[in-house]
Each structure stands twice: as C-alpha cells, then as structure tokens.
Amino acid sequence: MGTIREELASQFRSFSVASAIAMSVVFSIFAGAITGYYLDAWLFDGQSHWLTLICLFFGIAGAVKNFFILTKRFNKESEEGTGKDQPEAHASGRQDEDV
C-alpha cells in the first residue's frame, strides 16, 4: 500500500488510459461514418448509402484494432512501471534453467 498521493496518481493514470482508449475507438468509428457519408454525397448525390456503410465497417474494424493495440501497449507500460523483473514461465509451466 502506498500513500494516498501515490494511489490518486495511479487512479488518474488509469483514468487517462481508459479515456485515451475510449476516444480512439469513438473517433475511429465517427471518422469512418463521416468519410462514407461525404463520399456518398459527392459521388452519388446522396442517393446511395453503400459507401457510408462500407466506411462505417472500416471505422469499426479500425476501432477494434486500435483498442487491442492501445490495451497491449498500456498493459506493457504498467508492467514495466511496477518492476516485474521475474522471469515468465513457459506454456509447459517450467522456467528456463541455466545450463
């Protein structure tokens, strides 16, 4: 247990990470939808909405990709920050032995 200041700093850091991930997901989806909407309006005079749907799905795919990338990055940074210097076990459950 740390001091209250350290705990607050940790909570604010977690909140900022969650906010960054959430904004990345939302902006990716909106960027895809808005791009598709304007492409439909420019190319098809707003008569078709296929490009809106296609670009929306690309935005959702980008959002999912960003979510996994940012989650992995922030988990890696938090593990490095806590000082986990222990060797990790292999899938078989054994650790490396020096030969």
HUGI-V127214 format. One record per residue. N is the residue number from 1. OMEGA is omega in whole degrees, -180 to 180 (none if undefined). NEAR is the number of other C-alpha atoms within 10 Angstrom. Layout:
((N OMEGA NEAR) (N OMEGA NEAR))
//
This chain:
((1 177 5) (2 178 7) (3 -180 8) (4 180 9) (5 179 9) (6 179 11) (7 177 12) (8 178 12) (9 178 12) (10 179 12) (11 178 12) (12 178 12) (13 178 13) (14 178 14) (15 -180 12) (16 177 12) (17 179 15) (18 179 15) (19 180 12) (20 179 13) (21 -179 19) (22 180 14) (23 178 12) (24 -180 17) (25 -177 20) (26 -178 13) (27 177 15) (28 -180 20) (29 179 20) (30 179 16) (31 178 17) (32 -178 23) (33 -179 22) (34 177 15) (35 179 17) (36 180 23) (37 -179 20) (38 174 15) (39 176 18) (40 -179 19) (41 -177 16) (42 -175 10) (43 -173 11) (44 180 13) (45 177 10) (46 -178 12) (47 -178 9) (48 179 12) (49 -179 14) (50 -180 14) (51 176 20) (52 179 20) (53 -180 15) (54 -180 15) (55 175 21) (56 178 22) (57 174 16) (58 177 18) (59 178 24) (60 178 21) (61 177 16) (62 179 18) (63 178 23) (64 179 15) (65 179 14) (66 179 17) (67 -178 18) (68 179 11) (69 -178 12) (70 178 16) (71 179 15) (72 -179 12) (73 -178 11) (74 174 15) (75 179 12) (76 179 11) (77 -180 11) (78 177 14) (79 178 11) (80 -179 11) (81 -179 9) (82 176 8) (83 178 8) (84 -179 10) (85 -179 8) (86 176 6) (87 -179 8) (88 180 11) (89 176 10) (90 180 9) (91 -179 7) (92 179 6) (93 180 7) (94 175 9) (95 178 11) (96 176 9) (97 177 5) (98 -177 4) (99 none 3))
//
